Amino acid sequence: MITYDRLKRRPGAAPSLIGMTLADFEQLYAEFWLAHEQRLSHIKLTRRTKTVRRRAVGAGRRHRYDLRDRLLMTLFWLRVYTTYEVMGFFYELNKTNIEDNLRDVLATLQTMSTFTFERPGPERAKLRSVQAVMDAFPDVRLVIDAKEQRVQRPKSTKDDQGNMQDHQRPYYSGKKKTHTMKNQIAVRPDGLIEAVSESVPGGCTHDLSLLRQTDLVGQLAPDEAAMVDKGYDGIQKDYPDICIYQPYKARRNHPLTAEQKAYNRFLARYRIVVEHTIAQLNRFQVLVQVFRHQRDSHSQIVRIVASLANRRIQATPLKAYVTA
C-alpha cells in the first residue's frame, strides 16, 4: 500500500506516484485539511436518504486510514487511474470502501478547484508583470484550446413510450473515430489555467460551438485579447470589437501566401503554451485512458486535475515564450 509514512522513506518516488513532490503534497494537505473540515461542517443531510442527520459528520466507525493517507490514495488514483479492485488490493479494502473514500476526498478537492477568470469581472486582477505576458502579444489574456478524452460507449435506452433512445451519436467523434467528451481549456500566457468548461459530448459539439456557449471571449476587458487555433475559424465575426489572434486558414483555390505561413509559424511559437499545459493535465492517467466512470462526474475530475496542474506549474514554471 502507498501511505505517507512509506512515501517519506522514498520521497523521490512521489512525482511518479502522485504527480507532485512530497513537499508539494504536504503544502496541499495543509490547505486540504482546512477545506475538508469546512465542507463537513456544512453537511446537514445524509448522503443516501437526504434526510436530516441525527449525528455529526464523522461519528460512527473510524476510517482505517487517516485523512492524509486518504488524500494520498486519491492522488495515486488520479495519477495511475487503476480500477477499484486493484486499489482495494493495494490498500486491503473492499472496492466499495475505496469508492467511498475517493468520493469524499474528491468532493473536498472540488471545492478547492477555483480558476481566476471564472470569477466576476471586478475580482479579476489584470496581468501586468513581465512574467505573465508575451513580449510580442502583451494584450493576450487567454490562450484557448479544447481537450478531448475517450469515454466508454454509451448504452441506448428506451423512453416511457418504449422507443429506443440513441445516446451514442452525440458522443461519437468522426475525427477521433471513437466516443469522446470535450472540455475547453483557457490558460494565461504563462500557462496557468484560467478557466475550464463543463464536459460536453465530443461528437456533437465543435470547438467553436463550445467557445460560443461559454462566451469566454465576451468576458474579456476591452484592452485584453485572446489567442486561438484554426479550429475556431469564424469567432472574430462574433466579437468584432475584441482582438483575437488566430492563424490564417487555407481555403479552396486560395492557398496561404508566404507571409501568412510565416505569421502562422510565429503565432504557433506562442500558442504552444496551451499545448504544454494540456500535457501537464495528461500526466494524470484519469484524463488519458478511456474514462470508465459516470459521465456526469467527468467535469469534476477535469477541474480537480486542472487545479493540481496549476499547483505544479506555479512550483515549476513552464518555459518562457519569447521571440529570441
N, C-alpha and C positions, 0 to 999 in steps of 0.2 A: 504494500500500500504506500501511497505518497502522502506523507504527513509533514508538518512544518519541522518537527524535530529531526526527521530523517533528511529533509532537504537542507537544513542548516549544516549538516555534516558534509554535503556535497553541493555547495551553492552554485558551482559552475554549471550544473545541470538545469538550473531554474529556467533560463530562456527557452530551452528545448521542451521543457515540460509544461510551463505555464505562460510562456510568451513574454516574460519580463524577468528582470534580475530580482534577487532576493531583497535587495534594498528597496526597489520599487514596489515589491509586494508588501513590505512592511509599511510603507507610506500609504499604499492603497488600503490596507487593513485598518489603519488608524482612522481614515475617513469613512470606511465602510461600517465600522462598528457604531459610530455615531448615527449614520444614516439608518442602519438596521434597527437600532433602539428607537429612533424616532418613528420609523414606519410601524413597528409593532405597537407602539403606544397609541396609534390612531386606529387600530383594528378593533372594531366593536361587534362584528358579526362572525359567525363560524364560517369556515371555508366551504363545507359541503352543503349544509342546510340553509345557510344565510339567515340564521336566527341569532338573536342577541346572545352574546357569550355569557355563560354563568361563571366562568373562571377567567382570570387574566391570561393573556398570551404568555406562553412559557410554562404554564402549570402542567402537571402530569409527568409522564416518563421523560427522563432526560435523554438528550441526544448522545449517541455513542461517541461522536466526535465533537470537539468544541467548535465555536464559530470560526476561528482562524483556519482550522483544517477543512471545514465545510466550504469556506471561500476558496481554499486551495484546490479542493475537489472540483469545484465548479470551473475554475480557470483551466484545470487539466482537461476537463470535458470539452470546453470551448476550443482548446488548443488542438486536441487529437480527435475529437468527435467520435469516440468509440460508443458502442451500444451500452445500454443499461446493464445487460447481463455481464459484460466484461467489466464494467465499473463495479458491479456487485461482487465479482470475483476478487478484484483488487482490494476492495475495502471490507470484504466479508459481511456484506449486507444483502438483503433482498432487493431486487431491482425496483420494487415499489418504494422502498426506503430511499434508494438513490434518487428516484424521480422526485420524491417529496423534498429531499434536501436541496436538489438543484432548483426546483421551483421557488423555494423560499429565498435562496440566495439571489437568484436571477431577478426576483421581484424587487429586492433592495438595490441591486446594481442598476436596474431600470430607472429608479428614482434619482440616481447619480448621473444618468446619461443626458446631460443638457448641452446644447450647442448654441454658440453666441448669436448666430444670425437668426435663430428661431425666436429670439426674444423680441419684445416690442421695440420699434424703431428708436425711441429716445434712450433705451438702455444699451444700445449698441455703441461700443467705442470704435471710433474711426481708426483706420490703420495709417499711422504716420511715421513709424520708426523705420529706419533703413533696413532692418532685418525682415520687415513684414511686407515690403513692396518690391515690385520688379523694377529694375532700372530702366528698361525700355517701355514699360507699361505701368507707370506709377499710379494710374487711376483704377487699376483692376482690383476689385474686392473679392470676386468669386471666380473660380475655375470649375466648370460644371461638367460632369460626365455621368454615365449610368453604369451600373454593375448588375449583371445577370447571374443567377445561380440555378442549377438544375434542381428540380423537385420530382418527387415520385409522381407517376401518372395519376391524376385524379380519377376517382371512380364515378361513373354515371349513376344517377339515382332516378327514381320515379317520383313525380309530384302527386298531389292529392287525387288527381283525376286518373292516375295510372300511366301518364305519358312519361316517356324516358327523357330525362334532362341531361344534355351533354355538357359535362363540366370540364372536359378535356380541351376543347377547342380554344378557349381563351388563354390557356397556358402553353399551347404548342407554338413554339417559335420556329418559323420556317427557316430563319437564318441559322439558328443553333441546331435545328433538326431534333429537338427534344422539348420537353415541358420545362418551363423556367418561371422564375419570379424575378422581378426587376426592382431596383432601388436607385434613386437619384442621389448622387454624392456631390456636394459643393464644398470646395476647400479654399482656404486662403492661399495667397501666393507663396507662403512658406510651408504649405502642406497640411496645416491644421484643419480638421474637418469643422465646417461652419454650419452645415445643415444636412439632414438625412431624411429622405421622404419615406412615407409608408410603403410597404411592399405591395406591388401590383402584379397582376398576371403578365408574364413576359410576351405572350403571343399576341395579345390584342392591344397592347399599349406601346406605342412608339416613343422613343426618347423625347421627341419634340412634343408629343401629346402630354407626357408626364411633366415636362417643364411648364407647359401652359397650365396644367392642373394645379401645380404648386405655386405658380405666379412668383417664383423666386426672383426673376429679373425685375418684376414690377415693384419689388420691395427695396431695390437699390436706391440710394440717395442720388440726386441729380448729378453730383460730381463723381459718382462711382461707376465702374464698368464691369462687364462680365466677359469671360473667355470661354468659348465652346468649340466643339469639333464640327466636322462636316455633317454629322447626323442631325444637327439642329437647323438645317437649311430652311429659311423662311421665318426664323424667330425675329429677325430685325424688323419685319413688317408689323409684328405685334407690338413692338416697343420702339417706335421711330425716334423717340426723344432720348433714348438710353444708348450709350456707346457699348457695342458688342463686338469683340474681336473674334473673327471666325475665318477659317481657311477658305480660299476660293475653291469652288467645285466645278469640275469639268462637266460640260453638257454636250448633248448630241450635236455634232458638227461645230462645236465651239471648244476646242481643246485649250488647255491653260497656256498662257504665254510664259516666256522665260521669267519675266518679272513676277508673275503670280506664283510660279513654282518656287522662286526664291523667297517670296513673302511667306508661303506656307511652311517652308523649312525653318525660317526664322521664328515663326509663331510656334511651331512644334517644340522648339527648344524650351519654351516657357510653359506650354500647355502640358508637357510631360509630367509636371508636378502632380497632377491629379492621378496619373497612372501609378506614380510611385506611392502615393497614399493608398490607392486601392491594393497595391502589392502588400502594404502593411496590414490591411484587412485580411488578405489571403494567407497571412501567417497562421491564422486560426482556421483549422480544418472544418469547423462548423459552417463556414461560408465558402468552402471549396468543394467538399464532397456533395453528393446528392442529398438534399435536405430531407430527412426521414420523418420529421415531426409534423405536428399540425401546422397548416399553412398560416393560420391566424397568429401563430407565435413567431413567425419569421421576422416581422418588423421589430419586435422586442429584442431578438438575438442580434440583428444587424446594428441596432442603436447601441447595445451594450458593447459589442466588439468595436464599434467606431469610437466609443468613449475610451476603451482600453488602448486603441491605436493612437488616440490623441495624447494619452499619457506617455506612450513610448516616444512619439515624435517630439514632445516637449523635453523629454530627458535626453534624446539623441536626435537633434535636428536633421532634417534632410539636407541634401546638397544645396548650395546657393545657385540660383538661377540667374546668371548674368551673361552678358554677351562676350565677355573676354574669354 
